[in-house]
């Protein structure tokens, strides 16, 4: 298999060099960009398996890069943010980031996040199922999920989701009526065994509902909040 290529975007050369070293030790190919404008051009011109994107960049910041890129590509994005910068982290999720890591960060943890996200993106099913029971098309009132093509149709219109939004929707939809805690979703969808902010789940659910809601008033209601616990997929009839 060809090595996966990752774009590292940060205005600090020291951080780029550190991240590159750890990624290359794990057999990734690495490109670098030092500002948002350069990063966006590279991300649009080349195919990357994943982008590590600093939030605070000179000129075009990470949120603007993420929002612009999401109009054209669903490349997985891990955003680097400053500690205590909750509002910017939430905004990062809202414009399409898949994960975030807080500075100062452990390079080993960052590599774990990269591998976990790529592992989830590469899996056609959220968990292995026997071939005889594997479902490739999930159909609900107003909603069709094509698992193999990773496409979602709402009222016969295709809705563009980020990789993590798609995986979250698929995970819930494969198990209607089952209630999942935020911890379970972080473990199974994000593959976080020992770390992860539960607000990550809430922010992704919010953005997922918003995207589905642009095409249908009904479909977002399939994702039901179980107060004090988490979420479940509950089919709402037309």
Backbone as JSON, one array per atom type, in Angstrom:
{
  "sequence": "XXXXXXXXXXXXXXXXXXXXXXXXXXXXXXXXXXXXXXXXXXXXXXXXXXXXXXXXXXXXXXXXXXXXXXXXXXXXXXXXXXXXXXXXXXXXXXXXXXXXXXXXXXXXXXXXXXXXXXXXXXXXXXXXXXXXXXXXXXXXXXXXXXXXXXXXXXXXXXXXXXXXXXXXXXXXXXXXXXXXXXXXXXXXXXXXXXXXXXXXXXXXXXXXXXXXXXXXXXXXXXXXXXXXXXXXXXXXXX",
  "N": [[0.83, -1.19, 0.0], [0.43, 2.29, -0.71], [2.07, 4.94, 1.06], [0.23, 7.06, 3.28], [-0.61, 10.46, 2.72], [-0.12, 13.48, 4.45], [-1.08, 16.78, 5.24], [0.44, 19.3, 7.01], [-0.29, 22.15, 8.78], [0.88, 25.05, 10.08], [1.99, 28.08, 11.57], [4.28, 28.1, 13.0], [7.49, 27.04, 12.67], [8.86, 25.26, 14.32], [6.85, 23.64, 15.45], [5.77, 22.47, 13.16], [7.99, 20.98, 12.31], [8.32, 19.2, 14.44], [5.89, 17.76, 14.41], [6.02, 16.66, 11.85], [8.25, 14.95, 12.16], [7.32, 12.98, 13.97], [5.14, 11.94, 12.54], [6.39, 10.95, 10.22], [7.95, 8.99, 11.36], [5.99, 7.15, 11.74], [5.45, 6.28, 9.25], [4.08, 8.0, 7.51], [3.66, 10.22, 4.72], [4.59, 13.61, 4.48], [3.54, 16.91, 3.91], [4.06, 20.47, 4.16], [2.63, 23.59, 5.24], [2.7, 27.1, 5.89], [0.89, 29.12, 6.23], [-2.6, 30.12, 5.96], [-3.56, 30.68, 3.35], [-1.71, 29.47, 1.62], [-2.03, 26.84, 2.5], [-4.71, 26.25, 1.81], [-4.6, 26.38, -1.0], [-2.83, 24.26, -1.54], [-4.3, 22.11, -0.48], [-6.51, 22.05, -2.13], [-5.4, 21.53, -4.6], [-4.05, 19.11, -4.37], [-4.39, 15.65, -3.31], [-5.0, 14.75, -0.12], [-4.72, 12.5, 2.62], [-5.35, 13.37, 5.12], [-5.61, 16.42, 7.02], [-3.74, 18.4, 9.19], [-4.47, 21.13, 10.97], [-3.72, 24.3, 12.06], [-5.5, 26.5, 14.19], [-5.14, 29.29, 14.65], [-3.84, 31.26, 12.38], [-1.74, 33.38, 10.38], [-3.28, 35.96, 8.45], [-5.45, 34.29, 6.55], [-7.32, 32.41, 8.64], [-7.5, 29.19, 10.42], [-10.2, 28.38, 10.62], [-11.42, 29.68, 8.45], [-10.04, 28.51, 6.34], [-10.88, 25.84, 6.64], [-13.69, 26.09, 6.3], [-13.83, 27.02, 3.64], [-12.56, 24.93, 2.24], [-14.33, 22.85, 2.72], [-16.36, 23.31, 0.96], [-15.62, 22.05, -1.3], [-14.21, 19.66, -0.8], [-14.06, 16.68, 1.28], [-11.94, 16.12, 2.93], [-10.48, 14.69, 5.79], [-10.06, 16.6, 8.79], [-7.98, 17.62, 11.37], [-7.97, 19.9, 13.91], [-5.75, 22.21, 15.39], [-5.78, 23.8, 18.45], [-5.71, 26.51, 20.86], [-5.3, 26.09, 24.41], [-8.19, 26.25, 26.45], [-9.68, 27.6, 24.59], [-12.51, 27.42, 23.93], [-14.78, 28.44, 22.49], [-13.75, 28.91, 19.94], [-13.0, 26.33, 19.25], [-15.49, 25.07, 19.08], [-16.57, 26.56, 16.98], [-14.81, 25.71, 15.03], [-15.62, 23.01, 14.68], [-18.15, 23.55, 13.69], [-17.68, 24.59, 11.17], [-16.7, 22.4, 9.92], [-14.51, 20.82, 10.86], [-13.1, 17.68, 11.92], [-11.98, 16.81, 14.26], [-10.16, 17.88, 17.19], [-7.11, 19.03, 18.67], [-5.59, 20.11, 21.6], [-3.28, 22.71, 22.16], [-0.56, 23.15, 24.48], [0.42, 20.07, 22.98], [0.68, 16.46, 23.09], [2.86, 14.88, 20.93], [2.66, 12.13, 20.44], [0.02, 11.58, 21.15], [-1.27, 13.07, 19.19], [-0.54, 11.66, 16.87], [-1.88, 9.29, 17.45], [-4.5, 10.21, 17.29], [-4.61, 10.89, 14.59], [-4.25, 8.33, 13.38], [-6.5, 7.02, 14.42], [-8.63, 8.5, 13.31], [-8.2, 8.15, 10.56], [-8.5, 5.39, 10.44], [-11.2, 5.08, 11.05], [-12.35, 6.47, 8.92], [-11.6, 4.86, 6.81], [-13.06, 2.58, 7.13], [-15.75, 0.8, 5.85], [-17.97, -0.03, 7.23], [-19.29, 0.69, 10.47], [-18.82, -1.2, 12.41], [-17.59, -4.58, 12.11], [-19.68, -6.87, 10.36], [-21.41, -9.98, 9.75], [-21.26, -11.22, 6.41], [-23.7, -12.02, 5.34], [-25.59, -10.51, 6.64], [-24.94, -7.9, 6.25], [-25.72, -4.55, 5.57], [-26.09, -2.47, 2.84], [-27.54, -0.35, 1.89], [-29.36, 1.89, 3.7], [-32.61, 2.74, 4.55], [-34.96, 5.16, 5.42], [-37.85, 7.07, 6.47], [-37.79, 9.75, 4.36], [-35.02, 9.68, 4.27], [-32.06, 8.29, 2.96], [-29.29, 6.21, 3.22], [-26.42, 5.49, 1.62], [-24.19, 3.14, 2.07], [-21.83, 2.03, 0.9], [-21.14, 3.92, -1.08], [-20.91, 6.06, 0.53], [-22.82, 8.12, 0.7], [-25.49, 10.4, 1.36], [-28.91, 10.81, 1.09], [-31.46, 13.12, 1.32], [-34.81, 13.56, 1.22], [-34.56, 12.89, -1.47], [-32.45, 14.49, -2.24], [-28.97, 14.99, -2.43], [-26.97, 15.26, 0.44], [-24.17, 16.9, 1.64], [-21.82, 15.63, 3.78], [-19.31, 15.74, 6.34], [-16.61, 13.37, 6.81], [-16.71, 12.42, 9.51], [-19.25, 13.22, 10.36], [-20.81, 11.65, 8.67], [-20.13, 9.08, 9.58], [-21.06, 9.15, 12.2], [-23.84, 9.48, 11.83], [-24.37, 7.1, 10.4], [-23.64, 5.17, 12.3], [-25.55, 5.53, 14.35], [-27.91, 5.13, 12.87], [-27.75, 2.48, 12.09], [-28.58, 1.17, 14.28], [-31.39, 1.5, 15.28], [-33.42, 2.96, 17.81], [-31.73, 2.25, 19.88], [-30.09, 3.52, 22.69], [-27.28, 5.56, 23.0], [-24.59, 6.5, 24.99], [-22.62, 9.51, 25.36], [-19.99, 8.87, 25.9], [-19.82, 6.27, 24.83], [-20.19, 6.83, 22.12], [-17.95, 8.43, 21.58], [-16.0, 6.49, 21.98], [-16.62, 4.48, 20.05], [-17.21, 5.7, 17.56], [-15.38, 7.81, 17.3], [-13.23, 6.46, 18.16], [-11.86, 6.85, 20.55], [-10.23, 5.8, 23.25], [-9.2, 6.58, 25.72], [-9.34, 9.29, 25.94], [-10.95, 12.39, 25.08], [-13.28, 14.92, 24.4], [-16.52, 15.29, 25.51], [-18.16, 17.22, 24.46], [-17.51, 17.24, 21.85], [-19.13, 15.32, 20.63], [-21.71, 16.45, 20.97], [-21.48, 18.79, 19.45], [-21.05, 17.79, 16.87], [-23.46, 16.4, 16.46], [-25.25, 18.56, 16.51], [-24.41, 20.02, 14.23], [-24.85, 18.07, 12.26], [-27.64, 17.72, 12.39], [-28.37, 20.28, 11.54], [-27.46, 20.31, 8.87], [-28.97, 18.21, 7.73], [-31.43, 19.32, 8.17], [-31.61, 21.39, 6.35], [-32.62, 20.31, 4.08], [-34.88, 19.0, 4.83], [-37.6, 19.09, 7.14], [-38.37, 16.97, 8.66], [-36.39, 14.87, 8.79], [-34.13, 15.56, 10.53], [-35.28, 15.04, 12.99], [-35.11, 12.35, 13.37], [-32.78, 11.89, 14.75], [-32.49, 11.66, 17.97], [-32.41, 13.27, 21.11], [-31.52, 11.96, 24.2], [-32.06, 13.0, 27.2], [-29.61, 13.69, 29.59], [-28.3, 11.36, 29.07], [-27.54, 10.58, 26.27], [-27.7, 9.95, 22.85], [-30.03, 8.71, 20.35], [-31.2, 6.93, 17.43], [-34.27, 7.46, 16.21], [-37.0, 6.54, 14.45], [-39.04, 8.72, 12.75], [-42.22, 8.99, 11.49], [-43.65, 10.02, 8.34]],
  "CA": [[0.0, 0.0, 0.0], [1.18, 3.54, -0.74], [1.96, 5.7, 2.31], [-0.78, 8.12, 3.27], [0.01, 11.79, 2.73], [-0.77, 14.39, 5.39], [-0.68, 18.18, 5.17], [0.58, 19.92, 8.33], [-0.39, 23.6, 8.59], [1.13, 25.81, 11.3], [2.92, 29.16, 11.26], [5.51, 27.9, 13.77], [8.32, 26.0, 12.07], [9.21, 24.28, 15.35], [5.73, 22.7, 15.58], [5.69, 21.69, 11.92], [9.11, 20.04, 12.3], [8.04, 18.16, 15.44], [4.79, 16.91, 13.92], [6.55, 15.91, 10.7], [9.14, 13.9, 12.64], [6.53, 11.89, 14.54], [4.34, 11.32, 11.48], [7.27, 10.18, 9.35], [8.31, 7.78, 12.1], [4.86, 6.23, 11.6], [5.35, 5.94, 7.84], [3.26, 8.91, 6.72], [4.31, 11.26, 3.94], [4.17, 14.88, 5.07], [3.76, 18.21, 3.3], [3.89, 21.54, 5.13], [2.24, 24.95, 4.84], [2.89, 27.98, 7.04], [-0.22, 30.06, 6.38], [-3.87, 29.58, 5.48], [-3.7, 30.8, 1.9], [-0.89, 28.4, 1.03], [-2.64, 25.56, 2.86], [-5.92, 26.03, 1.01], [-4.19, 26.09, -2.37], [-2.27, 22.91, -1.57], [-5.35, 21.14, -0.2], [-7.39, 21.98, -3.3], [-4.66, 21.03, -5.76], [-3.55, 17.76, -4.12], [-5.25, 14.77, -2.52], [-4.41, 14.38, 1.16], [-5.5, 11.59, 3.46], [-5.77, 14.1, 6.32], [-4.95, 17.71, 7.2], [-3.59, 18.91, 10.55], [-4.65, 22.55, 10.66], [-3.71, 25.21, 13.21], [-6.62, 27.44, 14.16], [-4.69, 30.67, 14.57], [-2.86, 31.43, 11.32], [-1.73, 34.75, 9.85], [-4.11, 36.15, 7.27], [-6.61, 33.39, 6.51], [-7.14, 31.5, 9.76], [-7.87, 27.81, 10.19], [-11.65, 28.25, 10.4], [-11.72, 30.1, 7.07], [-9.51, 27.46, 5.46], [-11.76, 24.69, 6.77], [-14.98, 26.4, 5.68], [-13.66, 27.1, 2.18], [-12.24, 23.6, 1.73], [-15.52, 22.0, 2.83], [-17.23, 23.52, -0.21], [-15.12, 21.27, -2.42], [-13.67, 18.36, -0.42], [-14.36, 16.17, 2.61], [-10.7, 15.66, 3.54], [-10.52, 14.76, 7.27], [-9.29, 17.71, 9.35], [-7.76, 17.74, 12.82], [-7.62, 21.3, 14.16], [-4.94, 22.51, 16.57], [-6.33, 24.98, 19.09], [-5.11, 26.9, 22.14], [-6.01, 25.62, 25.59], [-9.22, 27.15, 26.93], [-10.29, 28.32, 23.48], [-13.68, 26.58, 23.64], [-15.65, 28.99, 21.46], [-13.13, 28.69, 18.64], [-13.08, 24.9, 18.94], [-16.87, 24.81, 18.63], [-16.7, 27.12, 15.64], [-14.09, 24.81, 14.14], [-16.51, 21.9, 14.35], [-19.29, 24.04, 12.91], [-17.29, 24.78, 9.77], [-16.38, 21.12, 9.29], [-13.4, 20.04, 11.4], [-13.5, 16.37, 12.42], [-11.41, 16.58, 15.58], [-9.24, 18.94, 17.58], [-6.09, 18.73, 19.68], [-5.29, 21.35, 22.3], [-1.88, 23.06, 22.41], [0.51, 22.27, 23.97], [-0.08, 18.71, 22.83], [1.62, 15.36, 23.01], [2.96, 14.39, 19.56], [2.17, 10.75, 20.37], [-1.44, 11.63, 21.13], [-1.67, 13.56, 17.87], [-0.43, 10.54, 15.93], [-2.99, 8.39, 17.76], [-5.72, 10.81, 16.74], [-4.52, 10.73, 13.13], [-4.51, 6.94, 13.03], [-7.88, 6.68, 14.75], [-9.52, 9.12, 12.34], [-8.02, 7.46, 9.27], [-9.06, 4.05, 10.58], [-12.66, 5.18, 10.96], [-12.7, 6.89, 7.57], [-11.37, 3.77, 5.88], [-13.94, 1.43, 7.39], [-17.06, 0.98, 5.22], [-18.98, -0.24, 8.26], [-18.81, 1.14, 11.77], [-18.24, -2.38, 13.03], [-17.74, -5.71, 11.22], [-20.89, -7.67, 10.42], [-21.38, -11.1, 8.82], [-21.62, -10.82, 5.05], [-25.1, -12.31, 5.06], [-26.46, -9.52, 7.26], [-24.42, -6.56, 6.01], [-26.65, -3.7, 4.85], [-25.38, -1.45, 2.08], [-28.44, 0.78, 1.76], [-30.29, 2.07, 4.82], [-33.68, 3.61, 4.09], [-35.9, 5.59, 6.44], [-38.69, 8.15, 5.92], [-37.08, 10.95, 3.93], [-33.57, 9.53, 4.39], [-31.41, 7.1, 2.4], [-27.85, 6.2, 3.44], [-25.7, 4.54, 0.78], [-22.99, 2.87, 2.87], [-20.66, 1.82, 0.05], [-20.78, 5.18, -1.74], [-20.81, 7.09, 1.56], [-23.68, 9.23, 0.3], [-26.73, 10.55, 2.1], [-29.97, 11.5, 0.36], [-32.57, 13.6, 2.14], [-35.88, 13.94, 0.29], [-34.0, 12.67, -2.81], [-31.38, 15.44, -2.51], [-27.74, 14.6, -1.75], [-26.48, 16.17, 1.48], [-22.73, 16.73, 1.82], [-21.41, 15.5, 5.18], [-17.91, 15.43, 6.58], [-16.46, 11.95, 7.14], [-17.15, 12.1, 10.86], [-20.71, 13.36, 10.4], [-21.38, 10.47, 8.03], [-19.93, 7.91, 10.46], [-21.97, 9.3, 13.35], [-25.2, 9.18, 11.35], [-24.44, 5.68, 10.08], [-23.56, 4.4, 13.53], [-26.84, 5.61, 15.02], [-28.97, 4.59, 12.02], [-27.65, 1.03, 12.04], [-29.11, 0.62, 15.53], [-32.53, 2.32, 15.68], [-33.99, 2.86, 19.15], [-30.72, 1.99, 20.91], [-29.55, 4.74, 23.26], [-25.84, 5.55, 23.17], [-24.03, 7.6, 25.77], [-21.56, 10.25, 24.67], [-18.76, 8.09, 26.06], [-19.86, 5.17, 23.86], [-20.0, 7.39, 20.78], [-16.54, 8.79, 21.47], [-15.21, 5.26, 21.89], [-16.89, 3.67, 18.87], [-17.17, 6.49, 16.32], [-14.1, 8.53, 17.27], [-12.2, 5.5, 18.55], [-11.11, 7.38, 21.67], [-10.31, 4.87, 24.38], [-8.8, 7.17, 26.99], [-9.43, 10.74, 25.92], [-11.98, 12.9, 24.2], [-14.2, 15.87, 25.0], [-17.88, 14.89, 25.17], [-18.78, 18.26, 23.65], [-17.28, 16.87, 20.46], [-20.33, 14.62, 20.17], [-22.82, 17.4, 20.9], [-21.27, 19.72, 18.35], [-21.28, 17.08, 15.62], [-24.91, 16.16, 16.34], [-25.86, 19.84, 16.16], [-24.12, 20.34, 12.83], [-25.51, 17.05, 11.44], [-29.06, 18.09, 12.32], [-28.51, 21.48, 10.72], [-27.31, 19.96, 7.45], [-30.15, 17.45, 7.31], [-32.58, 20.21, 8.24], [-31.67, 22.27, 5.18], [-33.35, 19.61, 3.03], [-36.11, 18.38, 5.36], [-37.94, 19.37, 8.53], [-38.61, 15.7, 9.34], [-35.25, 13.98, 8.96], [-33.33, 15.81, 11.74], [-35.97, 14.51, 14.16], [-34.71, 10.95, 13.55], [-31.7, 11.89, 15.73], [-33.23, 12.04, 19.17], [-31.62, 13.48, 22.31], [-31.99, 11.34, 25.43], [-31.5, 13.93, 28.15], [-28.83, 13.12, 30.67], [-27.65, 10.11, 28.66], [-26.85, 10.7, 24.99], [-28.51, 10.07, 21.64], [-30.48, 7.5, 19.67], [-31.88, 7.12, 16.15], [-35.67, 7.12, 16.42], [-37.66, 6.81, 13.18], [-40.25, 9.54, 12.79], [-42.99, 8.75, 10.27], [-44.16, 11.19, 7.63]],
  "C": [[0.88, 1.25, 0.0], [1.02, 4.27, 0.59], [0.91, 6.79, 2.18], [-0.1, 9.47, 3.46], [-0.81, 12.74, 3.6], [-0.21, 15.79, 5.2], [-0.69, 18.76, 6.58], [0.64, 21.43, 8.14], [-0.21, 24.29, 9.94], [2.14, 26.89, 10.97], [4.22, 29.05, 12.05], [6.3, 26.73, 13.18], [8.66, 24.89, 13.05], [8.11, 23.22, 15.48], [5.63, 21.84, 14.33], [6.78, 20.61, 11.9], [8.86, 18.89, 13.26], [6.96, 17.2, 14.95], [5.26, 16.06, 12.75], [7.39, 14.72, 11.18], [8.33, 12.71, 13.16], [5.68, 11.19, 13.48], [5.21, 10.46, 10.57], [7.77, 8.93, 10.04], [7.22, 6.71, 11.98], [4.49, 6.02, 10.14], [4.33, 6.76, 7.05], [4.17, 9.8, 5.88], [3.74, 12.59, 4.39], [4.53, 16.05, 4.16], [3.48, 19.28, 4.35], [3.4, 22.82, 4.47], [2.31, 25.83, 6.07], [1.81, 29.03, 7.18], [-1.46, 29.49, 5.69], [-4.02, 29.62, 3.98], [-2.94, 29.69, 1.18], [-1.53, 27.04, 1.3], [-3.85, 25.26, 2.0], [-5.56, 25.68, -0.43], [-3.65, 24.67, -2.48], [-3.37, 21.86, -1.39], [-6.3, 20.98, -1.38], [-6.7, 21.33, -4.5], [-4.23, 19.57, -5.61], [-4.55, 16.96, -3.3], [-4.5, 14.33, -1.26], [-5.32, 13.42, 1.91], [-6.07, 12.32, 4.66], [-4.99, 15.41, 6.38], [-4.92, 18.04, 8.69], [-3.49, 20.42, 10.43], [-4.68, 23.4, 11.94], [-4.85, 26.21, 13.07], [-6.15, 28.86, 13.91], [-3.54, 30.78, 13.57], [-2.86, 32.88, 10.85], [-2.57, 34.84, 8.58], [-5.37, 35.31, 7.35], [-6.45, 32.36, 7.62], [-7.7, 30.11, 9.46], [-9.35, 27.6, 9.95], [-12.02, 28.61, 8.97], [-11.23, 29.06, 6.08], [-10.46, 26.26, 5.45], [-13.09, 24.93, 6.06], [-14.89, 26.43, 4.16], [-13.41, 25.72, 1.59], [-13.47, 22.71, 1.72], [-16.51, 22.22, 1.68], [-16.84, 22.61, -1.37], [-14.7, 19.85, -2.03], [-14.08, 17.99, 1.0], [-13.11, 15.6, 3.29], [-10.78, 15.77, 5.06], [-9.59, 15.85, 7.79], [-9.21, 17.59, 10.86], [-7.26, 19.16, 13.06], [-6.81, 21.42, 15.45], [-5.44, 23.82, 17.17], [-5.61, 25.27, 20.41], [-5.95, 26.4, 23.3], [-7.01, 26.69, 26.05], [-9.95, 27.91, 25.85], [-11.56, 27.6, 23.02], [-14.53, 27.13, 22.5], [-15.08, 28.79, 20.07], [-13.13, 27.22, 18.25], [-14.47, 24.55, 18.41], [-17.07, 25.35, 17.22], [-15.95, 26.26, 14.63], [-14.92, 23.61, 13.73], [-17.64, 22.36, 13.44], [-18.93, 24.26, 11.45], [-16.72, 23.51, 9.16], [-15.17, 20.38, 9.79], [-13.92, 18.72, 11.99], [-13.02, 16.11, 13.83], [-10.56, 17.78, 15.94], [-8.27, 18.4, 18.62], [-5.66, 20.06, 20.28], [-3.78, 21.52, 22.48], [-1.7, 23.47, 23.86], [0.04, 20.82, 23.98], [1.05, 17.7, 22.84], [1.68, 14.89, 21.55], [2.45, 12.96, 19.41], [0.65, 10.71, 20.34], [-1.94, 12.1, 19.77], [-1.61, 12.44, 16.84], [-1.54, 9.52, 16.18], [-4.29, 8.91, 17.18], [-5.75, 10.65, 15.22], [-4.87, 9.31, 12.72], [-5.95, 6.55, 13.29], [-8.84, 7.25, 13.72], [-9.4, 8.44, 10.98], [-8.61, 6.06, 9.31], [-10.58, 4.09, 10.43], [-13.1, 5.57, 9.56], [-12.6, 5.72, 6.61], [-12.29, 2.59, 6.05], [-15.31, 1.66, 6.78], [-18.21, 0.75, 6.17], [-18.42, 0.23, 9.58], [-18.24, -0.01, 12.57], [-18.46, -3.57, 12.11], [-19.05, -6.44, 11.45], [-20.73, -8.85, 9.48], [-21.87, -10.66, 7.45], [-23.1, -11.01, 4.76], [-26.04, -11.26, 5.63], [-26.02, -8.09, 6.99], [-25.4, -5.77, 5.15], [-25.88, -2.59, 4.15], [-26.22, -0.21, 1.84], [-29.36, 0.8, 2.97], [-31.33, 3.09, 4.39], [-34.67, 3.88, 5.22], [-36.78, 6.69, 5.82], [-37.88, 9.4, 5.64], [-35.57, 10.83, 3.88], [-33.09, 8.22, 3.8], [-29.91, 7.25, 2.62], [-27.25, 5.1, 2.58], [-24.34, 4.3, 1.43], [-21.75, 2.77, 2.0], [-20.19, 3.12, -0.59], [-20.59, 6.32, -0.76], [-21.58, 8.34, 1.16], [-24.96, 9.22, 1.12], [-27.71, 11.35, 1.26], [-31.08, 11.87, 1.33], [-33.62, 14.17, 1.2], [-35.35, 13.94, -1.15], [-32.92, 13.7, -3.2], [-30.13, 15.0, -1.74], [-27.29, 15.68, -0.78], [-25.0, 15.88, 1.72], [-22.39, 16.73, 3.31], [-19.91, 15.31, 5.25], [-17.8, 13.94, 6.91], [-17.0, 11.59, 8.52], [-18.65, 12.24, 11.02], [-21.38, 12.14, 9.78], [-21.28, 9.26, 8.95], [-20.86, 7.96, 11.66], [-23.39, 8.95, 12.96], [-25.36, 7.69, 11.07], [-24.47, 4.83, 11.35], [-24.91, 4.38, 14.25], [-27.93, 4.91, 14.2], [-28.93, 3.08, 11.91], [-28.28, 0.36, 13.26], [-30.3, 1.44, 16.02], [-33.03, 1.95, 17.08], [-32.97, 2.56, 20.24], [-30.12, 3.31, 21.38], [-28.05, 4.58, 23.48], [-25.42, 6.75, 24.01], [-22.97, 8.32, 24.94], [-20.24, 9.5, 24.76], [-18.7, 6.95, 25.05], [-19.6, 5.69, 22.45], [-18.56, 7.82, 20.56], [-15.68, 7.55, 21.27], [-15.38, 4.59, 20.52], [-16.82, 4.43, 17.56], [-15.84, 7.22, 16.19], [-12.93, 7.63, 17.63], [-11.29, 6.05, 19.64], [-11.28, 6.44, 22.86], [-10.06, 5.57, 25.72], [-8.94, 8.69, 27.03], [-10.53, 11.15, 24.96], [-12.97, 13.77, 24.95], [-15.61, 15.5, 24.56], [-18.61, 15.96, 24.37], [-18.53, 18.04, 22.17], [-18.52, 16.22, 19.87], [-21.48, 15.6, 19.98], [-22.69, 18.33, 19.7], [-21.51, 19.04, 17.0], [-22.76, 16.77, 15.4], [-25.62, 17.44, 15.91], [-25.65, 20.16, 14.69], [-24.8, 19.34, 11.88], [-26.99, 17.37, 11.29], [-29.27, 19.31, 11.43], [-28.41, 21.16, 9.23], [-28.51, 19.17, 6.93], [-31.37, 18.35, 7.25], [-32.69, 21.18, 7.08], [-32.49, 21.64, 4.05], [-34.69, 19.06, 3.51], [-36.34, 18.83, 6.8], [-38.05, 18.09, 9.34], [-37.32, 14.99, 9.73], [-34.4, 14.29, 10.19], [-33.97, 15.23, 13.0], [-35.66, 13.03, 14.38], [-33.6, 10.84, 14.6], [-32.26, 12.49, 17.02], [-32.28, 12.16, 20.37], [-32.28, 12.77, 23.49], [-31.33, 12.1, 26.57], [-30.8, 13.22, 29.31], [-28.09, 11.85, 30.31], [-26.84, 10.31, 27.39], [-27.83, 10.84, 23.85], [-28.96, 8.69, 21.14], [-31.12, 7.9, 18.34], [-33.3, 6.59, 16.31], [-36.45, 7.52, 15.17], [-38.95, 7.58, 13.41], [-40.96, 9.38, 11.45], [-43.48, 10.06, 9.66], [-45.6, 11.47, 8.06]]
}
